[in-house]
Amino acid sequence: MFNKSNSILFIFLFTTHFCFSQSKFEFWLTKPDQTALLQKQNNLSFTNKTNDLPTIAIDQNQTFQTIDGFGFALTGGSALVINQLDKVTKKNLLQELFGNKKNSISISYLRISIGASDLNVEPFTYDDLPRGETDERLEKFSLTKDEKDVLPLLKEIIRINPKIKIMASPWTAPVWMKDKDSFIGGKLQPGFYGVYADYFLKYIQEMEKRGIKIDAITVQNEPLHDGNNPSMLMLPKEQADFVKNHLGKAFQAANIKTKIIIYDHNCDKPEYPIEVLNDAEAKRFIDGSAFHLYGGEIGCLSKVKSAHPDKNLYFTEQYTSSNGAFAGDLNWHVKNLIIGATRNWSKTVLEWNLANDAKFKPHTEGGCDVCKGALTIANNSVTRNVSYYIIAHAAKFVPSGSVRIDTNVTENINNVAFKTPKGAIVIIAQNDNNKTESFNIKFKQKSALATLPAGAIGTFLLN
C-alpha cells in the first residue's frame, strides 16, 4: 500500500538520488605527452567552498546553435584500407568508431566525396566518357567505382548507427562538362549547369536506393583551389547562378530535402559565401556555408553569421600532417576547431580524413601525400593518431541534437559547453598555457575544482 508516509519517503529518496547524481563531473583527459589518451580520471565533486581561481560559469539558459555532429571524411582511400582488415578486427573497429558502447567514440557525422577526392587511388566521376563524348541524359551514370569499398562500408556503418548524418562533396564535375579536358582545374561550362544539377539529383536518388541518405551536399569542394587532383574552379557568381537557376530548382522539383551548402573552403575569404548569400534568389535554396581553416581565422564564421544570421555554418575539413607533432596538433585543432568553430556557430566539426596506410596512401597523383588519417592501418593493425582523440573528446559526449550553451572564457582555459538531448551538460576545455592550470567549473551556484596539465584537453560530463 502506497500511503502518505511512503510517498514522503519516495520523494526524499528520489530527491537525494537526483541531487547525488548531479553532484559530480566525470572527467576525461588527453595529455600532449600521450601519457593519458581520452582516459577517465577521478570524478570532480561540487563544493560550496570558495577560492580565488579563475571560474568558468555555465549558463544553460543562454543557447546557441544545435549540433549536427562530429566526425571525419570517409574517403575512398579510408574505405579501402579499413576493408583490408580481417573480419573480427574490422567489426570491432567499426563498433568503436560508430557504436554507443563504453569503448566507443560515437562518431555522428561523415563527409564523403561525390566521385573521387584526392585521397582515392585515382580520379574519377560517376559519368566518365572517352574524349569528345557527352552524356546529357546521364544514361551512363554509375556508382560502380564506389561499390567495392565505400558503399559496402557505409552500409555497415549505418547498421551500427542508423542516425548518422552524411555530407557529400564533389571535387570535380565530369570532365566532359568542363572547359578544360582534365580532372585538374577548369570550370563547369554554363551550357552544362542543368545537366550537372541532374547529376547531383541522380547521385542522391541512387544513394537513397542503396539505403544511404545524404543529409547535405556542398556545391564544390574548395572552389578556389583548382590545382588539386581532382579539382574545379567555381567563382561566387558562378556558384550563385548554378544554385538559383539549376540545382535549387532541380531539388525543389524532385522534392529532395538534402541541404544545399555553399563555399566549403578556407576562412580567409568570407566575402565568397556572403556574396552568394547576398543573391536573394540563390539564398532561398541554401541552408548555409561550409569552411576549412588552411587560411584565415576561425572568427570568419561569425562574420558570415552576422551578415546572414538565418543561415547555418559548418566546419567540414582540416587535416593533421605526417610531419606534425601530437602536442601541437592536439592544441591547435581543439582550440580552433572543437572549441573555436563551435563557439563561432558551426554545427559540425569534421577532420580530414578517417584512415590511410603507413605511407599516407592511397592518394591520387598530385593529391595530398602528407595527410595523416585519424587511423593508420597496416598489417591488420590499427594505430590511433592525434585527430582520433581531437574528435573523440567531442563526439563521444556531444551527440547530434545537442545545443551549445553559454560559458565565459578565462585567460588560459579555452572552453565550450553543450547540453545534450538527454539533458547532460558537457564542457570541453583546453589548457592553452605552458604550465598546469587549476580553475573552477560553476553550474547552478555550485563549483567543481578542475586541473589541466599544460597543453592538455579535458571533457567534463555532468549527467
N, C-alpha and C positions, 0 to 999 in steps of 0.2 A: 504493500500500500504506500502510495506517494503522498505523505501528509505534509503539513506546513513545515515541520522541523526538518524533514528530509529535503524539502525544497530549499530551505535556507542553507543547509549543508551542501547541496549541489551547487548553488550559486557561489558559495565560498570556495569550494574546490575548483570550480571552473575558472573563477577569477584568479585564484592562486596559480593555477596551471598556466593561464594566459599570460599573467604578469611574468612568471618564471620563463616561459618560452620567448618572451620579448625582452629578456634582460641580458642577453649575450650576443655578441657578434662572432660568427665564425670568421676565421682569418686564414687566407690562403696567400702564400708568399713565393715570389721568384726573386732570387738574388743574382746580381750581374756576374758573380764568380761561379754560378751554376751549382753551388752547394745546396741550394733549395730551388726546385723546379715545380711550380704550382703545387707546393707542399702545404698541407694543412698544419696550422700552428695551434697553440692553445687558444681557446676562445677568449675574447675580450669581454670583461664584465662591466656593466654600468655601475657608476658610483655617484653619490651626491657630493663627494669631496671636490674642492676647487683647487686650481693651480694656475700658474702664470704662463703655461704653454700655449702655443697657437691652437685655435679651435676651428674645426670645420663643422659648420652648423647645417643640418639637413632640413629643408623645408618642403615637405611632401605636398603642400597645398599650392605651391607655385610650380606649374607643369609646363613642359615644352613639347617637343616632337615625340611621336610614337616610333619605336624602333622596329624596323623590319627584320634585322638580323645582322649577325657577324659571321664571316667565313672567308672563303678563298675562291680563286679561279680554278675550276676543274678544266684544265686544258686537255687537248688531245694527248699530249705527252704525259700528263699526270695519269690519265686513264690507262695509257699503255703500260707504264711501269707498275701501277697498282695491280693491274690484271696479270702481271708476271709472278705475283706472289702465289704460294700454294694455297689451296682452298681454305684451310683452317686459319692460316696467318691472315689472309685477306678478310675472312669473315670477322675475326676478332678486331682487326684494324678498323673496318667499317663501323662496327659497333662502338668502338672507342671514339671515332670521329663524329658519328651522327646519331648515336643512341642516347638514351637517357639514364644509363646505369651509373653507379658511383664512380667508375673509372672513365666515363665518357666525357668528352668536352662539348658535345651537343651543338655542333655547327648547325646554324639555322638558315644560311644563305649561301648560294653558289652562283658564280658567274661563269658562263660557258661561251664559246665562240660560235658564231654563225658561219660555218665553213671553218677554215684553218685560222689559227693565230700563229704568231711566230714561234710558239712552243709546241708546234706539231712537227712531225718528221719532214713534211713538205707542204708547200702552199697549195690550197685547193678551195673551190667553192662548190656549191651543190648543182651547178649547171655549167660545167667546163666543156668547151667545144673546140674543135680544130680551128685554126686561124681563118678568119674570113666568114665563119658561120655565125648565125644568130638564132635565137630561140625565143621569140617574143611571146609565145603562148606557154612557155616554160614546160613543154612536153617532155624534156629530158631532165627536168629537175629530179634529184635523187639524194637521199641521205646516206647512200651506200658507204661512203668513206668514214662515217661515224658509227656504222653498225657493228664493227668488230669490237671496239673498245668503249667509246663514250656512251652510246645508248644503253648497252647492257649494264654498265656500271651505274649510270643514272637510275635505271630501274631498280637495281639492288639498293641504292641509297634511299629511294622513295619508299621502298618496302620497310626500311628501318624507320624513316621519318617522313610519313606521308604529307606533312605540313611544310616541308622545306620549300623555301622560295628560290626561284631560279631566274636569273637575269641573263639575257643573251645579247651578244655584241658582235657585229661584223667587223673584220679587219679590211675587207675589200668587197666590192661588188664583183660579179663575174667579169672577167677581162673583156669580153665582147661588148659589155655595156660602157666601157671606159674610153677615154680619148687617148689612151696610151696602151699599147699592146704588151702589158706587163702586169704581174701581180704587185709590183712595187710602184707606188705613186700613181699619178694620173688622176683625172676627175671623172665622175659619173656624167655621161653625156645627157643633156636635158631631154633629148628625144627618148631616153630610156627611163626617165623618172617614174612613169606609170608602171612599166614592167618591173622595175626594182621594188616598187611598193607591193606589187603582186608577189614578188619573191619573198618578202618578209611575211606576207599573209600566208603563202603556201607553207613556209617553214613552220609557223606557229600551228597551222592546222595539221601538218604531218607529225609534228611532235605530240600534239594532242591525241592523235590516233594511236600513238605508242604509249599513252598514259603519262606523258610528261607535259605538265602545264608550265608555260612560260609566263611568269608574273610580270616581267618587264623586258623591254628591249631598249638598248641605246642605239641611236641612229648610225653612229660611226665611232669606232674606237680611235682615239687620238686623231681627230680630223685635221690637225695642223702638222702632223708628223708623217710625211709622205716618203720617208726613206727606209721604213721597216719592210720586212718581207713576211707576209703581205701588208699592204697599206693603201690608203686612198685619201686624197686631199678633198676637203669639203669646207668651204668658207661659210661664214654665218648666213649671208643672204641666200646661198645655195641650200643650206640646211633648212632655213625657214620656208623657202619655196617648196622643197621636197615634202616637208611635213604638211604644210597647209593645203597644197594643191593635189597631193597624191597619197602619202602614207596615212595621214589622219583620216582622209575621206574613205580610203580603202578599208581601214579598220572599222570605221563607223558603218559603212555599208554592209560589212560582213558580221557586224555585232561582236567584234573582237574586243575583249576587255583588257588585254595586255597593255600595260602602261607604256607610253612613249616618253623616253628620257633623252635629253639633248646633251650636246657638248662631249662629255666623257674624256676630258683632257686636263691639263695642268691648271694650278691655281694662279698662274701668272697672267691669265687672260680672262678675267671676269667679264670683260666687255663682250666676249663672244656669246655666252648664254644670255646676257642682258639684251644684246641686240636681237637675238632670235625671239626672246620673250616679248620684246617691245612690238613685235608684229602681232597685232591682236588676233588676226585670223589663224596664225600658226599657234599662238598661245592656247587657244581653246582646246587643242588636241594634246597638249603637252602636260605631263604630270610634274616634271621637274628637270633638274640638271645634275650631271654626274661629274666627279672630279678625281684627278690624280695629284700627286704632290712632288713631281720631279722638278718643278719650278714654282716659284711664288710662295705665298704664306697661307696657312690654313684659314686665317681670318677672312680670306676671299669669299668663303661660303656665306658668311654673314652679310657681306656686301651685296651678293646676289639675292639673298633672302630679303634684305631691306628694299631692294629695287622691285622685287616681286614676291611679297610676303605670302601670297596664296599658292605658291608653288614649292614643291618638295626638293630636298637636296640629298645626294647620295655620294658616298666615297667608295670608289669601285676598284682602285688598283694602286699598289705600291709594292715593289719588290725589295727583298733583302739580297745583298750581293755576296758572291762567292768569296770576296776578299774582305767582307765586313766582320767586325768583332761582335761577339754576342752581347757584351755590355753596352756598347754604343748603339747597336741596332735596337735592343730592348728599350733603352732610354728614349731614343728619338721617336720610334714608332708609337710607343704608348703615349708619350707626351703629345705628339702631333696628330695622331690618328684616333686611337681608342678614346683619349680624353679630348684632344683638340677638335677633331672632326665632329664628335657628338655635341660638344659644347657650342659648336657653330652650326647646329641644326641638322647634321647628317642623320639619316635614318638607317644607314648601313656603314660598316667598315669591312672592306674586303682586301685581303692581302693577295699578292701575286707571287707564286702560284702554289698549288697544293703539294705537288710531288715531282721530282725528277731523279735521275740516276747520279752516281758519284762523280760523273764528269759534267754535270749540269746539262745533260741531254735528256730527251731529244729537243732540237730546235731546228728551224729552217736555216738554210744557208743565208747568213746575214742577220738572222734572228738573235735574240738575246742569249749570249753564251756565258753570262755571269749571274743570271737569275737563279737564286737558290730556293728550292722548294721548302715548304714547311716540313716536308719529309724527304729524306734521302733513302731511296730504295735500291738495294744491291745485294745479290746473292741470297735472296729471300729474307733479308733482314731490313728492319725499319729504324732509321735514326731520326729523332725528333729535333728539329732545328729551331732557331730563335722565333720565327714567325708563328710556329705552332703555339708557343707559350704566349706570344703577344695576343693572338686571337682567343686562346683558351681562357685567359683571365677575364674576358668579357662573355664569350659565347656560352660557357658553362653555367653562368649565373644570371645572364640577362637574356631571356628568351624573346622571340618575336612577340610583339604586342606590349612589351614593357614601355614605360613612359619615362623620359628624362625629367628629373625633379631638381630643384634648386639647391646649390651649395655655394659657399664662398670659397675663394682660392687663397690659401695662405702663401707666405713668401716663398717657401721651398717645396711645398707639397701640392703638386698639381692633382686635381681630382675631378671626378664626375659621378653623379648618383642617378639611380633609376628606381622605379617602383615596378615590380613585375605584375603580371596579370593575377597572380595569387596573393598579392599584397606584400611580398617580401621587399625589403629595402636592400639595395646593393650599392656600395661605394667602391670605386676603383681609384687608387691613389698611387702616386709616383713620387719618390724622393728625388728631387732634381738638384740635390746638393752632394758635395763630396765627403760628407760626414753623416753619421746616424742622426736621425731626427725623430723626436717624440712630439706627439700632438694629441689633441682631444677630438673625438668624433661625437658631436652633440645631436641628440634626437629626442624630441619631446621632453625637454627640460632635464634630461639626464645625459651624462657623458661617459664615454669609454676611452681609456688611455691606450694609444697605439704607438708603436715604434717601428720605423722602417730603416734598415741599413742604407748606406749611401748607394744611390742608383737603383734601389730595389723597387719592386712593384707589389702592391698588396690589393687583394679583393676582400672586402668585408661584407658579410651576408647576415642580415637580421631577418629571420623567418617569423 
